[in-house]
Amino acid sequence: MAQEDGYRLPPAAVADIVTRAPAPSVSVSPGGDRLLLIEREALPPVADLAKPMEKLAGLRLDASTNDRHRTRSAVGLTLQDIASGQTRAVGLPADADLSRFAWTPDGAKVVFANTRPDGVDLYVLDTATAAARKVVTGGLNPIFQSPEWLADGSLLVLTIPEGRGAMPVESLTPRGPAIQTASGGKQAQNRTYQDLLENPHDEAMFTWMTTSQPVIMAADGTAKRAIGAPRIYTSVTPSPDGKYLLMEWLEPPFSYQVPWSRFPTTSAVYTMDGKLVETIAKQPLADALPVQGVVTGRRNIQWHPTEDALLLWVEAQDGGDPRVKTDNRDNLLALAAPFKGEGRVLARMEDRASGAFGIEGSDDIIAYDYDRDTREIRQTLVDVTGGGAPRQLGIRNAQDAYADPGNPLFTTSDRGTRVARMVDGKLLLSGLGATPEGYRPFLRRFDLATLETQELWRNAGEEFETVVDVLAEDGSTFVTSYESPTNPGNVRLHDGGTARFLTNFPDPHPELTGIKRELVTYKRADGVDLTATLYLPASYKEGDKLPVVIWAYPLEYNDAATAGQNRDSPYLFTRIGGYSPLFFLTQGYAVLDRAAMPVVGADPETVNDSFIEQVVASAQAAVDFTVERGFGDGVRVGVGGHSYGAFMTAHLLAQSDIFRAGIARSGAYNRTLTPFGFQSERRVFWDTPETYYRLSPFMAADKINEPILFIHGQNDSNPGTFPEQSERMFAAVKGTGGTARLVMLPHEDHGYRGRESVLHTLAEMIDWFDTHVKNAPVPAAGE
C-alpha cells in the first residue's frame, strides 16, 4: 500500500550540516599571481529541479534559457592576490547563477556566463580592477560549447541564430506514428540509453534548441562578426596560428536509438571569415557499432596544439570492432594546410587510441593506447614533423595505482592552446603517489630523452596535499590543495622550501571533530587482499560494540595484486555532506566505507561469471574484520550502495545471510533490460543468457529475506538504471513475501541534488537501519 506523503527530515544535527554552504572552489590564474574564489551555495530546492525539461537525443535541456537543464551552484566571485593576500569582491547582479569560467592566457581577464530565467548573459571580468562587465545580454547557446578566448584576445561564442523563429509547438493531432525500421543483416548492439528522440516533434525541438551561430567579438562585446551558416555545431576550435577554424556539426538523419554523439557528423576547416577550405570528414549515423566499438574513418579530429595549422586524427584499422584480433588497431595521422589528401601516418598503434596531448615548446606529442583485455595503457612519444620513429615511454596496467607515474601539469600557451609543461626537455608531473600505506602525492620531473624521473617534492607528515599548479619553471614554487584530519581543505603556497596558507576556509562541521578515520586491510578467504576506510564516531571507546554500515561499489580487476592496492589516505579530512553514508556516524554507527568488493579474473570476457561468489566472499571478509577488530558484533550489520553498488546490495541479500538489512539506491536489477552489455560486461544477452539471468537479482527476489530499502530518482538518466528497475524489483520482493520499501524521488536524476530530496534520503536511510540493524536483537552467547 502507499505510505505517508510529504518530505521528511533526518535528525536536526544532520539536516543542519547538509544545508550549510560549501567552501569556495579555487582557480589559479595562468600567471600564478591571483586566485579566483568561486562561491557556491548549498543544495537547491527541488523546485529548481522541477523546471520544465526537454529530453532530447541524450540531452536534458531548458528551453527557457536555451541551455542544459541544471541547478544553480556558483553564486559569487572574489579575487585574491597571492603575494599580499588582499581580496576583492566582484560586483555581480542579484541572484547570480555563474558558470563556464575561462581565463585569458595572460590572466588579465576571465569570461563567464550568468544564467537568468529567460537566457544566458556573457560577462568579462577585469582581474586588475575586479570589475565584471556584461558584454552580451541573452542570446548565448552554450549547449555544446562554452565561450572561449582566441589568441588575439577576442572571444569565440556560439549564439542563438537571429530570426530562428518560434519554438516548435507539438500538435495535439499527430502527423502520424513514430516509425523505426531494422532492415536485417546488420547488428545494432546499443546500450540502454535514455532521453532519446521519440518522434518528429522531438527532432524539431532538438534542431531548434541546438542550432547555433558562431560569432567572434571583441572582449567588450563589440565588433561582432558571424562565421559560417547556422548549424548544430558541436565544436568550433581555432587553429593555433589563428587563421582557420575546425568546425564540426550534426546533420540528419537523426536516430531514435542512439544519442546525439552518434548522429551523422561533418568536420570541415573554414577561414576566420567563414569560407570553406576543405571538408575533412563526413561520418554517417553510428547506430550499429559493436559493443565498445568505434566508428571507422577519421575520428577525434583536432588541431596540433603547437603547430600553426596541423590536423591530427585517429583511424581504426580493425573495422572499429574490438573483437578483431590485430597488432595494429588504430593509426594516428596528420594533415597540414591546405588540408587535402589522405594524411600522413605518424604512429601505428597496437591497441585502441585513448588520448594525446601536446608539449610546451615542442612539435612532439604523447599518445596513449589502451588494451581492453590486459588493461594495459601505453605511452608513446610521437615525432610529428621530424620524421623520427615513435618511441615508447612506458606501459603499465591502468589499474596498478602503485606504478602510476603521474600526469603532466598543463599550461595555456601564448596561442591559447593547452599543452603539457616542459622545461629543458623535462615534463612536470604530479600524481597521487599510491603506496601500501596510503596516498603520498608528488611533484616530479620526467626526462623525455633518458626516461629518468627526478622527484622534486613529496607529501609527508600527517596531511594530504596535492599539487594544483606550478608557478616557477624549476618547480620550486607551486600551489597545493591541503587537508588533514583537522583541516577541511585549503590552498597553500610552496616557495623555496617554505609553505604558507593562502586561504583559511573553516571546518564545515566542527561538531563532528574527533571522528576516527583509518585505512584498514584484511584478507578474503581466497587470499585476495582487501582494503576499506574505517570510520568510528568521536564518542567511540575501545571495546564498544557498534552497529556497522558497510558501503561499497564492486570493481573488476585482472589480478589480485592490483585489486588489493590501497587507494586512499589516512590523513584526509572527514568531510560529510550530501546523502553520504558517513552521516550514520552521527547516529552511533561505525562505517566501513569503500569496502573493496573486487571481481578478479584474468579474462575480462568472463570475469562476471564469478561475480556473485566474489562479492559474497568480500562481504563476509569485511564483516569478519569488524568482529576481529572488536567494534562490531557480526550481527547488527547493514550493507548499502549506489548504482552498481545497489545491484551488489541486492545480490548480497539474495545470495547470503550476512546482513540484517540493505539500502539500494538508483540501481539496476534485471539485466534482461540491459541486453547489450552493462558495466564492464561485453557479452550480449544472446551470447550468454544464463549469465544475464544469474546476474539479475530480480530473478532471485524470492531469496531476499532481509529488509531492503530501494531509493531511486524518478528522472534517472543513467544508461540502464531506469526508474522502473527499482519499481519492478520492489514489486518482486513484495510479491514473494519479502520486506521492502520503495522511495521514488520526484525530479531527481541518478544522483540526488534537491535539498528536500537529500534530506528525505538521509531520513529514510537512518530510519531503515535504526529499525532493522541498530535495534535488531543480538543473539545471546551460544545461540
Secondary structure as GFF3:
##gff-version 3
##sequence-region A 1 783
A	DSSP	alpha_helix	12	18	.	.	.	ID=ss1
A	DSSP	beta_strand	25	28	.	.	.	ID=ss2
A	DSSP	beta_strand	34	40	.	.	.	ID=ss3
A	DSSP	alpha_helix	46	49	.	.	.	ID=ss4
A	DSSP	beta_strand	54	56	.	.	.	ID=ss5
A	DSSP	beta_strand	59	62	.	.	.	ID=ss6
A	DSSP	beta_strand	67	68	.	.	.	ID=ss7
A	DSSP	beta_strand	74	81	.	.	.	ID=ss8
A	DSSP	beta_strand	87	89	.	.	.	ID=ss9
A	DSSP	beta_strand	98	103	.	.	.	ID=ss10
A	DSSP	beta_strand	109	116	.	.	.	ID=ss11
A	DSSP	beta_strand	119	126	.	.	.	ID=ss12
A	DSSP	beta_strand	131	136	.	.	.	ID=ss13
A	DSSP	beta_strand	148	149	.	.	.	ID=ss14
A	DSSP	beta_strand	155	159	.	.	.	ID=ss15
A	DSSP	alpha_helix	200	210	.	.	.	ID=ss16
A	DSSP	beta_strand	213	217	.	.	.	ID=ss17
A	DSSP	beta_strand	225	226	.	.	.	ID=ss18
A	DSSP	beta_strand	232	238	.	.	.	ID=ss19
A	DSSP	beta_strand	244	250	.	.	.	ID=ss20
A	DSSP	three_ten_helix	260	262	.	.	.	ID=ss21
A	DSSP	beta_strand	265	271	.	.	.	ID=ss22
A	DSSP	beta_strand	276	283	.	.	.	ID=ss23
A	DSSP	beta_strand	298	303	.	.	.	ID=ss24
A	DSSP	beta_strand	310	316	.	.	.	ID=ss25
A	DSSP	beta_strand	330	336	.	.	.	ID=ss26
A	DSSP	beta_strand	344	349	.	.	.	ID=ss27
A	DSSP	beta_strand	352	358	.	.	.	ID=ss28
A	DSSP	beta_strand	365	371	.	.	.	ID=ss29
A	DSSP	beta_strand	376	382	.	.	.	ID=ss30
A	DSSP	beta_strand	391	397	.	.	.	ID=ss31
A	DSSP	three_ten_helix	401	403	.	.	.	ID=ss32
A	DSSP	beta_strand	407	408	.	.	.	ID=ss33
A	DSSP	beta_strand	410	412	.	.	.	ID=ss34
A	DSSP	beta_strand	418	420	.	.	.	ID=ss35
A	DSSP	beta_strand	422	423	.	.	.	ID=ss36
A	DSSP	beta_strand	426	431	.	.	.	ID=ss37
A	DSSP	beta_strand	442	447	.	.	.	ID=ss38
A	DSSP	beta_strand	453	458	.	.	.	ID=ss39
A	DSSP	beta_strand	464	470	.	.	.	ID=ss40
A	DSSP	beta_strand	477	484	.	.	.	ID=ss41
A	DSSP	beta_strand	487	495	.	.	.	ID=ss42
A	DSSP	beta_strand	498	501	.	.	.	ID=ss43
A	DSSP	three_ten_helix	510	512	.	.	.	ID=ss44
A	DSSP	beta_strand	516	523	.	.	.	ID=ss45
A	DSSP	beta_strand	529	536	.	.	.	ID=ss46
A	DSSP	beta_strand	546	551	.	.	.	ID=ss47
A	DSSP	beta_strand	555	557	.	.	.	ID=ss48
A	DSSP	alpha_helix	560	563	.	.	.	ID=ss49
A	DSSP	three_ten_helix	581	587	.	.	.	ID=ss50
A	DSSP	beta_strand	590	593	.	.	.	ID=ss51
A	DSSP	beta_strand	598	600	.	.	.	ID=ss52
A	DSSP	three_ten_helix	607	610	.	.	.	ID=ss53
A	DSSP	alpha_helix	611	629	.	.	.	ID=ss54
A	DSSP	beta_strand	632	642	.	.	.	ID=ss55
A	DSSP	alpha_helix	644	655	.	.	.	ID=ss56
A	DSSP	beta_strand	661	665	.	.	.	ID=ss57
A	DSSP	three_ten_helix	671	673	.	.	.	ID=ss58
A	DSSP	alpha_helix	689	694	.	.	.	ID=ss59
A	DSSP	three_ten_helix	697	703	.	.	.	ID=ss60
A	DSSP	beta_strand	708	713	.	.	.	ID=ss61
A	DSSP	alpha_helix	723	735	.	.	.	ID=ss62
A	DSSP	beta_strand	740	745	.	.	.	ID=ss63
A	DSSP	alpha_helix	755	769	.	.	.	ID=ss64
A	DSSP	pi_helix	770	774	.	.	.	ID=ss65
###
